[in-house]
C-alpha cells in the first residue's frame, strides 16, 4: 500500500499539516516538528470552538465586547459582573436570570455569555422557551421524551430566552418544569424574561408549579434587572429623525 503525506495526515486527522510544512522554518528538526504540531493543535481547537458555536444555535452573534454594562442594569453586588464575565457561575452550576422590558439587552448578554462559554470549550445550547416547549410536547407525544432529554447530557450551559412571551398549556408547563428540575444544581441556566417573578403565574397557570420552578431557578442564582428605554426602539427612532 502506497502512502502520501496527505493520506497519512488524513489518517491521523492532521488536516493542517500538509499546508503548513513549507511555511515553517527551523534548522532543528525537533523544533520544526513541535511548531508544526502546535499549529495543528491550535487549528483543531478553533474547529472545536466553531463546532460548539454552531451546535449552540444562537439567534444572533453577540459578544461581551459588544455589550454595554450601563447603569440601568441592576445587579445584586459588585462581584456579579466579574462572576458572569469570568464564567465562574458555570463552574459552580449557578443560574442567571435577566428580567426587564424588551430591547434592554437581556438576550444580548445571555448570548454573549454563551458565545464566550463556547470559546472556552463549554458545551452550550440556546433555546427560545416557546420553541423548547413545542419540542418537549412533540417528544412526549411520540414517546421520545427521555431520548430528547439525553440531548442535554453533555451540555453545561443552557440559555432559555423569552420566558413569559407565550403562555403554555398545563402539559407544556409540566414538561418544562420537569426538564428544569432535572438540570437543578447539575447545569447552569440563563433565563431572560420580560416578566417579574410575581407574574410568572400567567405563563405556567399552576401557582404551585410556578412557585417550585422559581424556587429552583433563583437558588444559587444571579438576578439582573434591566431598566430603561429599548435599544431597538431608540435605534429605530434615530433613523427617522
mmCIF file of the C-alpha atoms, coordinates in Angstrom:
data_MODEL
# 
_entry.id   MODEL 
# 
loop_
_atom_site.group_PDB 
_atom_site.id 
_atom_site.type_symbol 
_atom_site.label_atom_id 
_atom_site.label_alt_id 
_atom_site.label_comp_id 
_atom_site.label_asym_id 
_atom_site.label_entity_id 
_atom_site.label_seq_id 
_atom_site.pdbx_PDB_ins_code 
_atom_site.Cartn_x 
_atom_site.Cartn_y 
_atom_site.Cartn_z 
_atom_site.occupancy 
_atom_site.B_iso_or_equiv 
_atom_site.pdbx_formal_charge 
_atom_site.auth_seq_id 
_atom_site.auth_comp_id 
_atom_site.auth_asym_id 
_atom_site.auth_atom_id 
_atom_site.pdbx_PDB_model_num 
ATOM 1   C CA . UNK A 1 1   ? 0.000   0.000  0.000  1.00 0.00 ? 1   UNK A CA 1 
ATOM 2   C CA . UNK A 1 2   ? 1.494   3.326  -1.052 1.00 0.00 ? 2   UNK A CA 1 
ATOM 3   C CA . UNK A 1 3   ? 1.332   6.336  1.199  1.00 0.00 ? 3   UNK A CA 1 
ATOM 4   C CA . UNK A 1 4   ? 1.449   10.058 0.548  1.00 0.00 ? 4   UNK A CA 1 
ATOM 5   C CA . UNK A 1 5   ? 1.891   12.850 3.056  1.00 0.00 ? 5   UNK A CA 1 
ATOM 6   C CA . UNK A 1 6   ? -1.736  13.879 2.538  1.00 0.00 ? 6   UNK A CA 1 
ATOM 7   C CA . UNK A 1 7   ? -3.112  10.368 3.028  1.00 0.00 ? 7   UNK A CA 1 
ATOM 8   C CA . UNK A 1 8   ? -1.074  9.752  6.187  1.00 0.00 ? 8   UNK A CA 1 
ATOM 9   C CA . UNK A 1 9   ? -2.093  13.117 7.664  1.00 0.00 ? 9   UNK A CA 1 
ATOM 10  C CA . UNK A 1 10  ? -5.698  12.391 6.794  1.00 0.00 ? 10  UNK A CA 1 
ATOM 11  C CA . UNK A 1 11  ? -5.470  9.036  8.551  1.00 0.00 ? 11  UNK A CA 1 
ATOM 12  C CA . UNK A 1 12  ? -4.014  10.723 11.647 1.00 0.00 ? 12  UNK A CA 1 
ATOM 13  C CA . UNK A 1 13  ? -6.522  13.575 11.347 1.00 0.00 ? 13  UNK A CA 1 
ATOM 14  C CA . UNK A 1 14  ? -3.777  16.158 10.974 1.00 0.00 ? 14  UNK A CA 1 
ATOM 15  C CA . UNK A 1 15  ? -5.584  18.200 8.363  1.00 0.00 ? 15  UNK A CA 1 
ATOM 16  C CA . UNK A 1 16  ? -3.442  21.363 8.637  1.00 0.00 ? 16  UNK A CA 1 
ATOM 17  C CA . UNK A 1 17  ? -0.012  19.731 8.473  1.00 0.00 ? 17  UNK A CA 1 
ATOM 18  C CA . UNK A 1 18  ? 0.371   19.395 4.651  1.00 0.00 ? 18  UNK A CA 1 
ATOM 19  C CA . UNK A 1 19  ? -0.417  23.073 4.046  1.00 0.00 ? 19  UNK A CA 1 
ATOM 20  C CA . UNK A 1 20  ? 1.917   24.275 6.813  1.00 0.00 ? 20  UNK A CA 1 
ATOM 21  C CA . UNK A 1 21  ? 5.051   22.272 6.051  1.00 0.00 ? 21  UNK A CA 1 
ATOM 22  C CA . UNK A 1 22  ? 6.594   24.829 3.691  1.00 0.00 ? 22  UNK A CA 1 
ATOM 23  C CA . UNK A 1 23  ? 5.644   27.826 5.825  1.00 0.00 ? 23  UNK A CA 1 
ATOM 24  C CA . UNK A 1 24  ? 7.532   26.730 8.972  1.00 0.00 ? 24  UNK A CA 1 
ATOM 25  C CA . UNK A 1 25  ? 11.301  27.058 9.070  1.00 0.00 ? 25  UNK A CA 1 
ATOM 26  C CA . UNK A 1 26  ? 13.718  25.823 11.727 1.00 0.00 ? 26  UNK A CA 1 
ATOM 27  C CA . UNK A 1 27  ? 17.113  24.152 11.426 1.00 0.00 ? 27  UNK A CA 1 
ATOM 28  C CA . UNK A 1 28  ? 16.364  21.995 14.446 1.00 0.00 ? 28  UNK A CA 1 
ATOM 29  C CA . UNK A 1 29  ? 14.162  19.098 13.330 1.00 0.00 ? 29  UNK A CA 1 
ATOM 30  C CA . UNK A 1 30  ? 12.596  18.669 16.764 1.00 0.00 ? 30  UNK A CA 1 
ATOM 31  C CA . UNK A 1 31  ? 11.708  22.362 16.980 1.00 0.00 ? 31  UNK A CA 1 
ATOM 32  C CA . UNK A 1 32  ? 10.367  22.312 13.442 1.00 0.00 ? 32  UNK A CA 1 
ATOM 33  C CA . UNK A 1 33  ? 8.116   19.345 14.237 1.00 0.00 ? 33  UNK A CA 1 
ATOM 34  C CA . UNK A 1 34  ? 6.990   20.937 17.501 1.00 0.00 ? 34  UNK A CA 1 
ATOM 35  C CA . UNK A 1 35  ? 5.976   24.171 15.745 1.00 0.00 ? 35  UNK A CA 1 
ATOM 36  C CA . UNK A 1 36  ? 4.144   22.201 13.098 1.00 0.00 ? 36  UNK A CA 1 
ATOM 37  C CA . UNK A 1 37  ? 2.195   20.188 15.671 1.00 0.00 ? 37  UNK A CA 1 
ATOM 38  C CA . UNK A 1 38  ? 1.398   23.304 17.747 1.00 0.00 ? 38  UNK A CA 1 
ATOM 39  C CA . UNK A 1 39  ? -0.215  24.833 14.632 1.00 0.00 ? 39  UNK A CA 1 
ATOM 40  C CA . UNK A 1 40  ? -2.233  21.641 14.194 1.00 0.00 ? 40  UNK A CA 1 
ATOM 41  C CA . UNK A 1 41  ? -3.386  21.694 17.836 1.00 0.00 ? 41  UNK A CA 1 
ATOM 42  C CA . UNK A 1 42  ? -4.438  25.356 17.510 1.00 0.00 ? 42  UNK A CA 1 
ATOM 43  C CA . UNK A 1 43  ? -6.330  24.615 14.297 1.00 0.00 ? 43  UNK A CA 1 
ATOM 44  C CA . UNK A 1 44  ? -8.122  21.687 15.944 1.00 0.00 ? 44  UNK A CA 1 
ATOM 45  C CA . UNK A 1 45  ? -9.128  23.882 18.871 1.00 0.00 ? 45  UNK A CA 1 
ATOM 46  C CA . UNK A 1 46  ? -10.551 26.514 16.511 1.00 0.00 ? 46  UNK A CA 1 
ATOM 47  C CA . UNK A 1 47  ? -12.556 23.855 14.682 1.00 0.00 ? 47  UNK A CA 1 
ATOM 48  C CA . UNK A 1 48  ? -13.885 22.583 18.009 1.00 0.00 ? 48  UNK A CA 1 
ATOM 49  C CA . UNK A 1 49  ? -14.932 26.078 19.059 1.00 0.00 ? 49  UNK A CA 1 
ATOM 50  C CA . UNK A 1 50  ? -16.706 26.685 15.753 1.00 0.00 ? 50  UNK A CA 1 
ATOM 51  C CA . UNK A 1 51  ? -18.485 23.340 16.140 1.00 0.00 ? 51  UNK A CA 1 
ATOM 52  C CA . UNK A 1 52  ? -19.657 24.289 19.657 1.00 0.00 ? 52  UNK A CA 1 
ATOM 53  C CA . UNK A 1 53  ? -20.911 27.671 18.413 1.00 0.00 ? 53  UNK A CA 1 
ATOM 54  C CA . UNK A 1 54  ? -22.817 26.013 15.564 1.00 0.00 ? 54  UNK A CA 1 
ATOM 55  C CA . UNK A 1 55  ? -24.352 23.415 17.891 1.00 0.00 ? 55  UNK A CA 1 
ATOM 56  C CA . UNK A 1 56  ? -25.421 26.108 20.376 1.00 0.00 ? 56  UNK A CA 1 
ATOM 57  C CA . UNK A 1 57  ? -27.746 27.650 17.729 1.00 0.00 ? 57  UNK A CA 1 
ATOM 58  C CA . UNK A 1 58  ? -27.595 31.251 18.930 1.00 0.00 ? 58  UNK A CA 1 
ATOM 59  C CA . UNK A 1 59  ? -30.218 33.534 17.429 1.00 0.00 ? 59  UNK A CA 1 
ATOM 60  C CA . UNK A 1 60  ? -27.565 36.230 16.849 1.00 0.00 ? 60  UNK A CA 1 
ATOM 61  C CA . UNK A 1 61  ? -23.794 36.568 17.089 1.00 0.00 ? 61  UNK A CA 1 
ATOM 62  C CA . UNK A 1 62  ? -23.226 38.688 20.201 1.00 0.00 ? 62  UNK A CA 1 
ATOM 63  C CA . UNK A 1 63  ? -20.052 39.115 22.245 1.00 0.00 ? 63  UNK A CA 1 
ATOM 64  C CA . UNK A 1 64  ? -19.240 40.645 25.618 1.00 0.00 ? 64  UNK A CA 1 
ATOM 65  C CA . UNK A 1 65  ? -17.042 43.186 23.839 1.00 0.00 ? 65  UNK A CA 1 
ATOM 66  C CA . UNK A 1 66  ? -20.180 44.439 22.061 1.00 0.00 ? 66  UNK A CA 1 
ATOM 67  C CA . UNK A 1 67  ? -22.186 44.651 25.297 1.00 0.00 ? 67  UNK A CA 1 
ATOM 68  C CA . UNK A 1 68  ? -22.584 47.871 27.284 1.00 0.00 ? 68  UNK A CA 1 
ATOM 69  C CA . UNK A 1 69  ? -22.786 47.492 31.064 1.00 0.00 ? 69  UNK A CA 1 
ATOM 70  C CA . UNK A 1 70  ? -24.859 50.636 31.577 1.00 0.00 ? 70  UNK A CA 1 
ATOM 71  C CA . UNK A 1 71  ? -26.092 51.977 34.910 1.00 0.00 ? 71  UNK A CA 1 
ATOM 72  C CA . UNK A 1 72  ? -29.657 50.823 34.205 1.00 0.00 ? 72  UNK A CA 1 
ATOM 73  C CA . UNK A 1 73  ? -28.662 47.204 34.775 1.00 0.00 ? 73  UNK A CA 1 
ATOM 74  C CA . UNK A 1 74  ? -29.143 46.444 38.450 1.00 0.00 ? 74  UNK A CA 1 
ATOM 75  C CA . UNK A 1 75  ? -27.055 43.613 39.883 1.00 0.00 ? 75  UNK A CA 1 
ATOM 76  C CA . UNK A 1 76  ? -27.025 42.015 43.313 1.00 0.00 ? 76  UNK A CA 1 
ATOM 77  C CA . UNK A 1 77  ? -23.488 43.009 44.306 1.00 0.00 ? 77  UNK A CA 1 
ATOM 78  C CA . UNK A 1 78  ? -20.189 44.333 42.982 1.00 0.00 ? 78  UNK A CA 1 
ATOM 79  C CA . UNK A 1 79  ? -18.877 40.830 42.268 1.00 0.00 ? 79  UNK A CA 1 
ATOM 80  C CA . UNK A 1 80  ? -21.721 39.818 39.949 1.00 0.00 ? 80  UNK A CA 1 
ATOM 81  C CA . UNK A 1 81  ? -20.228 41.252 36.752 1.00 0.00 ? 81  UNK A CA 1 
ATOM 82  C CA . UNK A 1 82  ? -16.868 39.541 37.330 1.00 0.00 ? 82  UNK A CA 1 
ATOM 83  C CA . UNK A 1 83  ? -18.526 36.231 38.215 1.00 0.00 ? 83  UNK A CA 1 
ATOM 84  C CA . UNK A 1 84  ? -20.505 36.352 34.985 1.00 0.00 ? 84  UNK A CA 1 
ATOM 85  C CA . UNK A 1 85  ? -17.828 37.511 32.560 1.00 0.00 ? 85  UNK A CA 1 
ATOM 86  C CA . UNK A 1 86  ? -15.275 35.078 34.012 1.00 0.00 ? 86  UNK A CA 1 
ATOM 87  C CA . UNK A 1 87  ? -17.847 32.270 33.636 1.00 0.00 ? 87  UNK A CA 1 
ATOM 88  C CA . UNK A 1 88  ? -17.240 31.254 37.253 1.00 0.00 ? 88  UNK A CA 1 
ATOM 89  C CA . UNK A 1 89  ? -21.001 30.799 37.639 1.00 0.00 ? 89  UNK A CA 1 
ATOM 90  C CA . UNK A 1 90  ? -20.908 27.870 35.206 1.00 0.00 ? 90  UNK A CA 1 
ATOM 91  C CA . UNK A 1 91  ? -18.235 26.044 37.175 1.00 0.00 ? 91  UNK A CA 1 
ATOM 92  C CA . UNK A 1 92  ? -20.474 26.386 40.257 1.00 0.00 ? 92  UNK A CA 1 
ATOM 93  C CA . UNK A 1 93  ? -23.667 25.317 38.418 1.00 0.00 ? 93  UNK A CA 1 
ATOM 94  C CA . UNK A 1 94  ? -25.244 28.686 39.220 1.00 0.00 ? 94  UNK A CA 1 
ATOM 95  C CA . UNK A 1 95  ? -28.045 30.299 37.230 1.00 0.00 ? 95  UNK A CA 1 
ATOM 96  C CA . UNK A 1 96  ? -28.505 33.769 35.774 1.00 0.00 ? 96  UNK A CA 1 
ATOM 97  C CA . UNK A 1 97  ? -31.919 35.427 35.495 1.00 0.00 ? 97  UNK A CA 1 
ATOM 98  C CA . UNK A 1 98  ? -32.246 38.584 33.389 1.00 0.00 ? 98  UNK A CA 1 
ATOM 99  C CA . UNK A 1 99  ? -35.536 40.427 33.869 1.00 0.00 ? 99  UNK A CA 1 
ATOM 100 C CA . UNK A 1 100 ? -36.688 43.594 32.123 1.00 0.00 ? 100 UNK A CA 1 
ATOM 101 C CA . UNK A 1 101 ? -38.569 45.197 29.271 1.00 0.00 ? 101 UNK A CA 1 
ATOM 102 C CA . UNK A 1 102 ? -37.967 44.070 25.666 1.00 0.00 ? 102 UNK A CA 1 
ATOM 103 C CA . UNK A 1 103 ? -34.975 45.579 23.906 1.00 0.00 ? 103 UNK A CA 1 
ATOM 104 C CA . UNK A 1 104 ? -32.937 46.411 27.010 1.00 0.00 ? 104 UNK A CA 1 
ATOM 105 C CA . UNK A 1 105 ? -30.062 43.968 26.383 1.00 0.00 ? 105 UNK A CA 1 
ATOM 106 C CA . UNK A 1 106 ? -31.113 40.764 28.153 1.00 0.00 ? 106 UNK A CA 1 
ATOM 107 C CA . UNK A 1 107 ? -30.749 38.434 25.173 1.00 0.00 ? 107 UNK A CA 1 
ATOM 108 C CA . UNK A 1 108 ? -27.544 40.180 24.100 1.00 0.00 ? 108 UNK A CA 1 
ATOM 109 C CA . UNK A 1 109 ? -25.908 39.473 27.473 1.00 0.00 ? 109 UNK A CA 1 
ATOM 110 C CA . UNK A 1 110 ? -27.212 35.894 27.602 1.00 0.00 ? 110 UNK A CA 1 
ATOM 111 C CA . UNK A 1 111 ? -25.954 35.160 24.073 1.00 0.00 ? 111 UNK A CA 1 
ATOM 112 C CA . UNK A 1 112 ? -22.613 36.843 24.720 1.00 0.00 ? 112 UNK A CA 1 
ATOM 113 C CA . UNK A 1 113 ? -22.020 34.732 27.825 1.00 0.00 ? 113 UNK A CA 1 
ATOM 114 C CA . UNK A 1 114 ? -22.961 31.638 25.839 1.00 0.00 ? 114 UNK A CA 1 
ATOM 115 C CA . UNK A 1 115 ? -20.627 32.623 22.999 1.00 0.00 ? 115 UNK A CA 1 
ATOM 116 C CA . UNK A 1 116 ? -17.726 33.058 25.421 1.00 0.00 ? 116 UNK A CA 1 
ATOM 117 C CA . UNK A 1 117 ? -18.574 29.713 27.013 1.00 0.00 ? 117 UNK A CA 1 
ATOM 118 C CA . UNK A 1 118 ? -18.234 28.057 23.597 1.00 0.00 ? 118 UNK A CA 1 
ATOM 119 C CA . UNK A 1 119 ? -14.869 29.767 23.130 1.00 0.00 ? 119 UNK A CA 1 
ATOM 120 C CA . UNK A 1 120 ? -13.817 28.262 26.455 1.00 0.00 ? 120 UNK A CA 1 
ATOM 121 C CA . UNK A 1 121 ? -14.839 24.786 25.285 1.00 0.00 ? 121 UNK A CA 1 
ATOM 122 C CA . UNK A 1 122 ? -18.095 24.677 27.268 1.00 0.00 ? 122 UNK A CA 1 
ATOM 123 C CA . UNK A 1 123 ? -20.983 22.945 25.517 1.00 0.00 ? 123 UNK A CA 1 
ATOM 124 C CA . UNK A 1 124 ? -23.910 25.370 25.319 1.00 0.00 ? 124 UNK A CA 1 
ATOM 125 C CA . UNK A 1 125 ? -27.456 25.436 23.932 1.00 0.00 ? 125 UNK A CA 1 
ATOM 126 C CA . UNK A 1 126 ? -29.669 28.420 23.116 1.00 0.00 ? 126 UNK A CA 1 
ATOM 127 C CA . UNK A 1 127 ? -33.445 27.914 23.079 1.00 0.00 ? 127 UNK A CA 1 
ATOM 128 C CA . UNK A 1 128 ? -36.406 30.227 22.829 1.00 0.00 ? 128 UNK A CA 1 
ATOM 129 C CA . UNK A 1 129 ? -38.614 28.872 25.585 1.00 0.00 ? 129 UNK A CA 1 
ATOM 130 C CA . UNK A 1 130 ? -41.679 28.606 23.336 1.00 0.00 ? 130 UNK A CA 1 
ATOM 131 C CA . UNK A 1 131 ? -39.708 26.504 20.816 1.00 0.00 ? 131 UNK A CA 1 
ATOM 132 C CA . UNK A 1 132 ? -38.377 24.261 23.584 1.00 0.00 ? 132 UNK A CA 1 
ATOM 133 C CA . UNK A 1 133 ? -41.878 23.594 24.943 1.00 0.00 ? 133 UNK A CA 1 
ATOM 134 C CA . UNK A 1 134 ? -43.090 22.712 21.428 1.00 0.00 ? 134 UNK A CA 1 
ATOM 135 C CA . UNK A 1 135 ? -40.242 20.190 21.068 1.00 0.00 ? 135 UNK A CA 1 
ATOM 136 C CA . UNK A 1 136 ? -40.915 18.771 24.539 1.00 0.00 ? 136 UNK A CA 1 
ATOM 137 C CA . UNK A 1 137 ? -44.587 18.214 23.749 1.00 0.00 ? 137 UNK A CA 1 
ATOM 138 C CA . UNK A 1 138 ? -43.729 16.654 20.399 1.00 0.00 ? 138 UNK A CA 1 
ATOM 139 C CA . UNK A 1 139 ? -41.230 14.278 22.038 1.00 0.00 ? 139 UNK A CA 1 
ATOM 140 C CA . UNK A 1 140 ? -43.752 13.384 24.752 1.00 0.00 ? 140 UNK A CA 1 
ATOM 141 C CA . UNK A 1 141 ? -46.494 12.606 22.217 1.00 0.00 ? 141 UNK A CA 1 
ATOM 142 C CA . UNK A 1 142 ? -44.091 10.419 20.202 1.00 0.00 ? 142 UNK A CA 1 
ATOM 143 C CA . UNK A 1 143 ? -42.876 8.557  23.269 1.00 0.00 ? 143 UNK A CA 1 
ATOM 144 C CA . UNK A 1 144 ? -39.367 10.001 22.874 1.00 0.00 ? 144 UNK A CA 1 
ATOM 145 C CA . UNK A 1 145 ? -39.188 12.328 25.873 1.00 0.00 ? 145 UNK A CA 1 
ATOM 146 C CA . UNK A 1 146 ? -36.282 10.532 27.549 1.00 0.00 ? 146 UNK A CA 1 
ATOM 147 C CA . UNK A 1 147 ? -34.394 10.464 24.270 1.00 0.00 ? 147 UNK A CA 1 
ATOM 148 C CA . UNK A 1 148 ? -34.929 14.213 23.882 1.00 0.00 ? 148 UNK A CA 1 
ATOM 149 C CA . UNK A 1 149 ? -33.670 14.856 27.416 1.00 0.00 ? 149 UNK A CA 1 
ATOM 150 C CA . UNK A 1 150 ? -30.468 12.922 26.690 1.00 0.00 ? 150 UNK A CA 1 
ATOM 151 C CA . UNK A 1 151 ? -29.555 15.592 24.139 1.00 0.00 ? 151 UNK A CA 1 
ATOM 152 C CA . UNK A 1 152 ? -28.634 17.779 27.114 1.00 0.00 ? 152 UNK A CA 1 
ATOM 153 C CA . UNK A 1 153 ? -26.485 15.235 28.953 1.00 0.00 ? 153 UNK A CA 1 
ATOM 154 C CA . UNK A 1 154 ? -23.165 16.821 27.955 1.00 0.00 ? 154 UNK A CA 1 
ATOM 155 C CA . UNK A 1 155 ? -24.426 20.396 27.891 1.00 0.00 ? 155 UNK A CA 1 
ATOM 156 C CA . UNK A 1 156 ? -23.130 22.595 30.720 1.00 0.00 ? 156 UNK A CA 1 
ATOM 157 C CA . UNK A 1 157 ? -24.870 25.898 29.912 1.00 0.00 ? 157 UNK A CA 1 
ATOM 158 C CA . UNK A 1 158 ? -28.457 26.284 28.697 1.00 0.00 ? 158 UNK A CA 1 
ATOM 159 C CA . UNK A 1 159 ? -29.911 29.632 27.659 1.00 0.00 ? 159 UNK A CA 1 
ATOM 160 C CA . UNK A 1 160 ? -33.711 29.904 27.822 1.00 0.00 ? 160 UNK A CA 1 
ATOM 161 C CA . UNK A 1 161 ? -34.735 33.067 26.022 1.00 0.00 ? 161 UNK A CA 1 
ATOM 162 C CA . UNK A 1 162 ? -38.046 34.935 26.231 1.00 0.00 ? 162 UNK A CA 1 
ATOM 163 C CA . UNK A 1 163 ? -39.630 33.202 29.196 1.00 0.00 ? 163 UNK A CA 1 
ATOM 164 C CA . UNK A 1 164 ? -43.102 34.676 29.522 1.00 0.00 ? 164 UNK A CA 1 
ATOM 165 C CA . UNK A 1 165 ? -43.710 35.902 25.981 1.00 0.00 ? 165 UNK A CA 1 
ATOM 166 C CA . UNK A 1 166 ? -46.033 32.984 25.223 1.00 0.00 ? 166 UNK A CA 1 
ATOM 167 C CA . UNK A 1 167 ? -48.185 31.213 27.867 1.00 0.00 ? 167 UNK A CA 1 
ATOM 168 C CA . UNK A 1 168 ? -48.111 27.397 27.968 1.00 0.00 ? 168 UNK A CA 1 
ATOM 169 C CA . UNK A 1 169 ? -50.815 24.835 28.439 1.00 0.00 ? 169 UNK A CA 1 
ATOM 170 C CA . UNK A 1 170 ? -50.742 22.612 31.521 1.00 0.00 ? 170 UNK A CA 1 
ATOM 171 C CA . UNK A 1 171 ? -48.871 19.791 29.816 1.00 0.00 ? 171 UNK A CA 1 
ATOM 172 C CA . UNK A 1 172 ? -46.248 22.107 28.348 1.00 0.00 ? 172 UNK A CA 1 
ATOM 173 C CA . UNK A 1 173 ? -45.720 23.786 31.714 1.00 0.00 ? 173 UNK A CA 1 
ATOM 174 C CA . UNK A 1 174 ? -45.241 20.475 33.486 1.00 0.00 ? 174 UNK A CA 1 
ATOM 175 C CA . UNK A 1 175 ? -42.805 19.180 30.862 1.00 0.00 ? 175 UNK A CA 1 
ATOM 176 C CA . UNK A 1 176 ? -40.694 22.349 31.089 1.00 0.00 ? 176 UNK A CA 1 
ATOM 177 C CA . UNK A 1 177 ? -40.756 22.200 34.879 1.00 0.00 ? 177 UNK A CA 1 
ATOM 178 C CA . UNK A 1 178 ? -39.642 18.568 34.777 1.00 0.00 ? 178 UNK A CA 1 
ATOM 179 C CA . UNK A 1 179 ? -36.748 19.382 32.449 1.00 0.00 ? 179 UNK A CA 1 
ATOM 180 C CA . UNK A 1 180 ? -35.524 22.337 34.536 1.00 0.00 ? 180 UNK A CA 1 
ATOM 181 C CA . UNK A 1 181 ? -35.825 20.192 37.664 1.00 0.00 ? 181 UNK A CA 1 
ATOM 182 C CA . UNK A 1 182 ? -33.568 17.587 36.008 1.00 0.00 ? 182 UNK A CA 1 
ATOM 183 C CA . UNK A 1 183 ? -30.959 20.308 35.457 1.00 0.00 ? 183 UNK A CA 1 
ATOM 184 C CA . UNK A 1 184 ? -31.170 21.635 39.024 1.00 0.00 ? 184 UNK A CA 1 
ATOM 185 C CA . UNK A 1 185 ? -27.670 22.002 40.531 1.00 0.00 ? 185 UNK A CA 1 
ATOM 186 C CA . UNK A 1 186 ? -26.133 19.963 37.682 1.00 0.00 ? 186 UNK A CA 1 
ATOM 187 C CA . UNK A 1 187 ? -26.090 22.621 34.926 1.00 0.00 ? 187 UNK A CA 1 
ATOM 188 C CA . UNK A 1 188 ? -26.170 26.401 34.615 1.00 0.00 ? 188 UNK A CA 1 
ATOM 189 C CA . UNK A 1 189 ? -29.245 28.069 33.150 1.00 0.00 ? 189 UNK A CA 1 
ATOM 190 C CA . UNK A 1 190 ? -29.532 31.623 31.851 1.00 0.00 ? 190 UNK A CA 1 
ATOM 191 C CA . UNK A 1 191 ? -33.114 32.846 31.568 1.00 0.00 ? 191 UNK A CA 1 
ATOM 192 C CA . UNK A 1 192 ? -34.356 36.068 30.020 1.00 0.00 ? 192 UNK A CA 1 
ATOM 193 C CA . UNK A 1 193 ? -37.871 37.304 30.740 1.00 0.00 ? 193 UNK A CA 1 
ATOM 194 C CA . UNK A 1 194 ? -39.934 40.446 30.395 1.00 0.00 ? 194 UNK A CA 1 
ATOM 195 C CA . UNK A 1 195 ? -41.998 39.431 33.444 1.00 0.00 ? 195 UNK A CA 1 
ATOM 196 C CA . UNK A 1 196 ? -41.304 39.826 37.138 1.00 0.00 ? 196 UNK A CA 1 
ATOM 197 C CA . UNK A 1 197 ? -41.387 36.533 39.050 1.00 0.00 ? 197 UNK A CA 1 
ATOM 198 C CA . UNK A 1 198 ? -44.751 37.513 40.547 1.00 0.00 ? 198 UNK A CA 1 
ATOM 199 C CA . UNK A 1 199 ? -46.268 37.460 37.047 1.00 0.00 ? 199 UNK A CA 1 
ATOM 200 C CA . UNK A 1 200 ? -44.992 34.029 36.000 1.00 0.00 ? 200 UNK A CA 1 
ATOM 201 C CA . UNK A 1 201 ? -48.345 32.549 37.055 1.00 0.00 ? 201 UNK A CA 1 
ATOM 202 C CA . UNK A 1 202 ? -49.678 33.960 33.784 1.00 0.00 ? 202 UNK A CA 1 
ATOM 203 C CA . UNK A 1 203 ? -47.286 31.691 31.908 1.00 0.00 ? 203 UNK A CA 1 
ATOM 204 C CA . UNK A 1 204 ? -47.385 28.483 33.954 1.00 0.00 ? 204 UNK A CA 1 
ATOM 205 C CA . UNK A 1 205 ? -51.030 28.628 35.078 1.00 0.00 ? 205 UNK A CA 1 
ATOM 206 C CA . UNK A 1 206 ? -50.475 26.431 38.165 1.00 0.00 ? 206 UNK A CA 1 
ATOM 207 C CA . UNK A 1 207 ? -49.354 28.640 41.121 1.00 0.00 ? 207 UNK A CA 1 
ATOM 208 C CA . UNK A 1 208 ? -47.714 25.755 42.981 1.00 0.00 ? 208 UNK A CA 1 
ATOM 209 C CA . UNK A 1 209 ? -45.734 24.668 39.932 1.00 0.00 ? 209 UNK A CA 1 
ATOM 210 C CA . UNK A 1 210 ? -44.699 28.293 39.310 1.00 0.00 ? 210 UNK A CA 1 
ATOM 211 C CA . UNK A 1 211 ? -43.531 28.689 42.904 1.00 0.00 ? 211 UNK A CA 1 
ATOM 212 C CA . UNK A 1 212 ? -41.498 25.473 42.743 1.00 0.00 ? 212 UNK A CA 1 
ATOM 213 C CA . UNK A 1 213 ? -39.934 26.465 39.413 1.00 0.00 ? 213 UNK A CA 1 
ATOM 214 C CA . UNK A 1 214 ? -38.930 29.937 40.619 1.00 0.00 ? 214 UNK A CA 1 
ATOM 215 C CA . UNK A 1 215 ? -37.509 28.407 43.789 1.00 0.00 ? 215 UNK A CA 1 
ATOM 216 C CA . UNK A 1 216 ? -35.212 26.129 41.776 1.00 0.00 ? 216 UNK A CA 1 
ATOM 217 C CA . UNK A 1 217 ? -34.138 28.875 39.386 1.00 0.00 ? 217 UNK A CA 1 
ATOM 218 C CA . UNK A 1 218 ? -33.272 31.562 41.934 1.00 0.00 ? 218 UNK A CA 1 
ATOM 219 C CA . UNK A 1 219 ? -31.455 29.187 44.282 1.00 0.00 ? 219 UNK A CA 1 
ATOM 220 C CA . UNK A 1 220 ? -27.734 29.855 43.597 1.00 0.00 ? 220 UNK A CA 1 
ATOM 221 C CA . UNK A 1 221 ? -28.718 32.485 41.001 1.00 0.00 ? 221 UNK A CA 1 
ATOM 222 C CA . UNK A 1 222 ? -27.503 35.890 39.868 1.00 0.00 ? 222 UNK A CA 1 
ATOM 223 C CA . UNK A 1 223 ? -30.532 38.099 39.244 1.00 0.00 ? 223 UNK A CA 1 
ATOM 224 C CA . UNK A 1 224 ? -30.138 41.108 36.946 1.00 0.00 ? 224 UNK A CA 1 
ATOM 225 C CA . UNK A 1 225 ? -32.835 43.709 36.367 1.00 0.00 ? 225 UNK A CA 1 
ATOM 226 C CA . UNK A 1 226 ? -32.746 45.661 33.098 1.00 0.00 ? 226 UNK A CA 1 
ATOM 227 C CA . UNK A 1 227 ? -34.498 49.041 33.025 1.00 0.00 ? 227 UNK A CA 1 
ATOM 228 C CA . UNK A 1 228 ? -34.539 51.968 30.661 1.00 0.00 ? 228 UNK A CA 1 
ATOM 229 C CA . UNK A 1 229 ? -35.527 52.522 27.055 1.00 0.00 ? 229 UNK A CA 1 
ATOM 230 C CA . UNK A 1 230 ? -35.456 49.808 24.411 1.00 0.00 ? 230 UNK A CA 1 
ATOM 231 C CA . UNK A 1 231 ? -32.254 49.891 22.338 1.00 0.00 ? 231 UNK A CA 1 
ATOM 232 C CA . UNK A 1 232 ? -34.181 48.696 19.297 1.00 0.00 ? 232 UNK A CA 1 
ATOM 233 C CA . UNK A 1 233 ? -36.795 51.432 19.681 1.00 0.00 ? 233 UNK A CA 1 
ATOM 234 C CA . UNK A 1 234 ? -34.131 54.080 20.255 1.00 0.00 ? 234 UNK A CA 1 
ATOM 235 C CA . UNK A 1 235 ? -32.232 52.930 17.163 1.00 0.00 ? 235 UNK A CA 1 
ATOM 236 C CA . UNK A 1 236 ? -35.389 52.919 15.017 1.00 0.00 ? 236 UNK A CA 1 
ATOM 237 C CA . UNK A 1 237 ? -36.351 56.430 16.149 1.00 0.00 ? 237 UNK A CA 1 
ATOM 238 C CA . UNK A 1 238 ? -32.863 57.779 15.476 1.00 0.00 ? 238 UNK A CA 1 
ATOM 239 C CA . UNK A 1 239 ? -33.169 56.701 11.827 1.00 0.00 ? 239 UNK A CA 1 
ATOM 240 C CA . UNK A 1 240 ? -36.443 58.599 11.465 1.00 0.00 ? 240 UNK A CA 1 
ATOM 241 C CA . UNK A 1 241 ? -35.054 61.874 12.805 1.00 0.00 ? 241 UNK A CA 1 
# 
